[in-house]
Structures are given as C-alpha cells and as structure tokens.
Amino acid sequence: MHRDLVIIGGGPAGLAAAIKAREEGIDDILVIERDIELGGILKQCIHNGFGLHIFGEQLTGPEYAQKFIDKLLELGIEYKCDTMVLNITDNKKVTAVNTKDGVIEIQAKAIILSMGCRERPRGALNIPGSRPAGIFTAGTAQRFVNMEGYKIGEKIVILGSGDIGLIMARRLTLEGSQVKMVLEIMPYSSGLKRNIMQCLDDFGIPLLLNHTVVKIHGKERVGGVTIAKVDANRKPIPETFRYVECDTLLLSVGLIPENELSKNAGIVLDKVTGGPRVNESMETSVEGIFACGNVVQVHDLVDNVTKESYLAGLGAAKYIKGTAGNGGREIETYGRNGVRYVVPQKIRLDDMGDEVNLFLRVDNIYKDVYLSVSDGGKTIYKVKKRIVAPGEMESVRLKKDSILNMENDKLFVELIR
Ligand SMILES: Cc1cc2nc3c(=O)[nH]c(=O)nc-3n(C[C@H](O)[C@H](O)[C@H](O)COP(=O)(O)OP(=O)(O)OC[C@H]3O[C@@H](n4cnc5c(N)ncnc54)[C@H](O)[C@@H]3O)c2cc1C
C-alpha cells in the first residue's frame, strides 16, 4: 500500500496534524490509532480547562477532542483504529497490524509521529515490598474511573504531584474515596499552581513536599505504605519513617515520550526530553519524518499540542508537495543557566515563517528572573518573570528579524538574575 502521509497516533496531536495537512492540500492521508477510538488521552480527561487558548472557552477533554474528530470526519480523512504500528524505517515504510487486515505494510512519502507518552510505572522507582493489587499509575486509574466506571479504592495515597496526580486526587475524592495525602520527593510540585489550589487545597488534601514512599505493605491487596522525608540528596531519612494505612497507591511520577518507533527509524532523540530532536517545522533528524505533541515533549496544555501539531502538518504537506525551503542557515538552540531544554532544537532560517515559538522548561523554581535569549553575546529577547517553575512550560516567540543578524549559529535560552 502507498500513502502520501501516514500519521501514527490519533490523539489531539495526530488529529490536528492530519487536519492541517489536508487543509494544505494533501488528500492521501491515513491516521493509525491503536485504541478502539480516536481522541487519545483526552477521552479520559473529563475535567474542564481545555481549549482556553485555541477556542477561548472551557471544554472537557472529550469535548476538545471531539471538535477535532468532527473536523477529521468532515474532511473525509481516512483512519484505522484498533491498529497498532509495529515498526517504521528511515525510508518511511510503516508496518502495522490489526485483527481485520492482519499485517499491513505502507510505503509513505511522509510520516508524522504523534504517539504521545507513557507513564513511569512502579518498576521505574524500585520501591521495595511485595506485589499486591491496588497499585496504579494515575492515568490507568483515570481510565478505570472515568471511562470504565470502577471505584479503584477507599483509602488512597498518591505519590507524585504532577498534574495528573493532582487531578486524580480531586476526582477520587469526588467519587467517595479518601485521598489521605499526596507525596512529592522534590521540594516543589511539578503540577500547575491552579491544580494545587483547585484539586488539593479546596478539598483539604495535604501535599507533603520532600517526601516519598519507601515500602509497600500487603500481600493480596495494599494494606499500607511506609513514607519518609528525604534529605537534600533525596535520600529517605530513617528517623522520619511513618506507616500510613491505605488500600491503594497511585503513582504519578512522570511521563516518558513513546520513542520505540522513533528509535527503530534511527531518529536522533534529545537526552533531556526523551523525544525526537526537531526543527522549526517539527521535522526529525530523518528527512520526511515529523513529530508533534507529547511524543516530542511532555506538554501541560493540550492547546500547545494543537499549535505544535499544525506546524507538523504544515511541514509534512510542504515536504510532500516539494515546496519546503532549502533550509539555508541553521541555528541550534540550547538551554542553560536554569533552562533544562528548548524545543525546537534547530531553526532553519529559510524554512521558518515570520516567527518561531520556542518551548522550554526550567530545572527549579526561580523568582524574579529574566528569561533571556541571546547568541552568546547580543541579547535578542528578554522578559521579566516573577516566578518560573518546572511544572509550567514557558514559551518565547521570536521574530525572524530578531535572529537574522545573529553573529553565531547558536541561540542560548537562559535565566538571568
Ligand atoms: C494520563 C494522562 C492525563 C493527562 N491529563 C491532561 C489534562 O488533564 N490536561 C491536559 O492539557 N493534558 C493532559 N495530559 C497531557 C496530554 O497527554 C496532552 O494534553 C495530549 O493528550 C497529548 O496529545 P498527544 O496526541 O500528543 O498524545 P495522546 O493523547 O497520548 O495520543 C497519542 C495516541 O497515539 C496512540 N499510539 C501510541 N502508539 C501507537 C502505535 N504504535 N500505533 C498506533 N497508535 C499509537 C495512542 O493510543 C494515543 O491515542 C495528560 C496525559 C496523560 C498521559
């Protein structure tokens, strides 16, 4: 089978990329989704807060996704659900499988990777103890509660204060469970401030910073956990060990981009984000393979996923039509002095539009700093930030004019006191 564009993953990233590519004149598009329906993670995010930037209104996750699914259907874009992509090659051959067609081989002109991310499980933490029932990742619990209609436990401890953990603390409380506490090993939460207020403070759920779980108790079912305060090196302090009775432990300890397919195709991954390194058009290191959404970097707001995915759809369309620029001068972006990473990692001046959005995350909480972009000498952009935190992705919009006259080909994004 041949296709102009194959999009892997039918979450918000894949849907937006497909719609943009079609609007840019690509007719022959196939979206492949391993789940039984389109929409990605948003189907299980039934709280509101989605779409404020893109639609100027508060939507739930399913409502946000549905707007894109409706558009996809209206544009007649082909998709296959319940179909898992097993492999891609650097010459853009896609191997997928489903129960109806069996193994499918597709030669694509371009590919967009939009497989999202996965949650870090218990095994990644090495918490001692037996293997009782009652240990869930927060996203799995979200699916069970919001989509399958189960109650997952009565007395719950949550480890990790990322947004998904915070949102599930509220959700489980509303479902009648007792959320005893949320533990966070770092001295700060990695969730959005508004989620700490609306999901913990409003329900009187304590957030214990500098704390972790050191042991899980129980044979058939979790009976409790031992928690501890950690020192500056994140090592548990024995004098602070405390037993907390609970029947459920929820892990919300980070997301990792789904990068197996990218690795198979020899795509260069970024050591910090874990996703493919991309340029201003969201093209990876393999020509004609683009990436967008959580597979590139973990986003806190789906609106940013959509914007990034429009770029990937546009880039792929130009590539297929042969109208992409010739690259021209290339500038690499780097984070330093408190900035952990910057996406995109490369900007090609001939291919960028009038401006480029740089997305970045910082490595700690900093107050009263300047977020600065420079070429190592000349400052191109500088903005005062009252507070920046690892849980909140920052972005910088740079005009093309401001980078045209840079002296070297490196762009440094950093925090200055
Ligand atoms: C548990 C969880 C809860 C979240 N809650 C929120 C929230 O409340 N608000 C918010 O703004 N953001 C939330 N996020 C972040 C959220 O992931 C993004 O906002 C958005 O859903 C990312 O879109 P995406 O399309 O990149 O990824 P996803 O929505 O994850 O979509 C990726 C899709 O790719 C499919 N896929 C993966 N591999 C393959 C393959 N090999 N073959 C075929 N299909 C494949 C998956 O089945 C999935 O449908 C949450 C993330 C997670 C993991």
The ligand as an ORCA input file, in Angstrom:
! r2SCAN-3c Opt
* xyz 0 1
  C      -2.828     10.143     31.947
  C      -2.681     11.492     31.319
  C      -3.537     12.532     31.703
  C      -3.406     13.803     31.123
  N      -4.224     14.812     31.533
  C      -4.154     16.009     30.919
  C      -5.029     17.053     31.252
  O      -5.849     16.893     32.125
  N      -4.928     18.244     30.586
  C      -4.009     18.433     29.578
  O      -3.980     19.508     28.935
  N      -3.157     17.465     29.286
  C      -3.195     16.271     29.919
  N      -2.321     15.305     29.618
  C      -1.313     15.619     28.665
  C      -1.946     15.112     27.391
  O      -1.317     13.929     27.039
  C      -1.896     16.102     26.262
  O      -2.620     17.237     26.612
  C      -2.402     15.486     24.964
  O      -3.347     14.471     25.146
  C      -1.233     14.957     24.192
  O      -1.680     14.647     22.933
  P      -0.939     13.612     22.033
  O      -1.806     13.439     20.837
  O       0.469     14.024     21.868
  O      -0.898     12.276     22.883
  P      -2.079     11.239     23.324
  O      -3.317     11.956     23.709
  O      -1.427     10.379     24.316
  O      -2.327     10.441     21.972
  C      -1.393      9.550     21.431
  C      -2.138      8.462     20.701
  O      -1.218      7.654     19.975
  C      -1.644      6.307     20.047
  N      -0.500      5.438     19.790
  C       0.653      5.360     20.515
  N       1.490      4.442     19.974
  C       0.859      3.940     18.881
  C       1.212      2.971     17.914
  N       2.378      2.327     17.963
  N       0.314      2.688     16.936
  C      -0.872      3.338     16.868
  N      -1.246      4.275     17.761
  C      -0.398      4.576     18.748
  C      -2.213      6.185     21.465
  O      -3.110      5.123     21.580
  C      -2.892      7.542     21.645
  O      -4.253      7.527     21.292
  C      -2.416     14.037     30.172
  C      -1.558     12.996     29.792
  C      -1.672     11.745     30.358
  C      -0.717     10.651     29.939
*
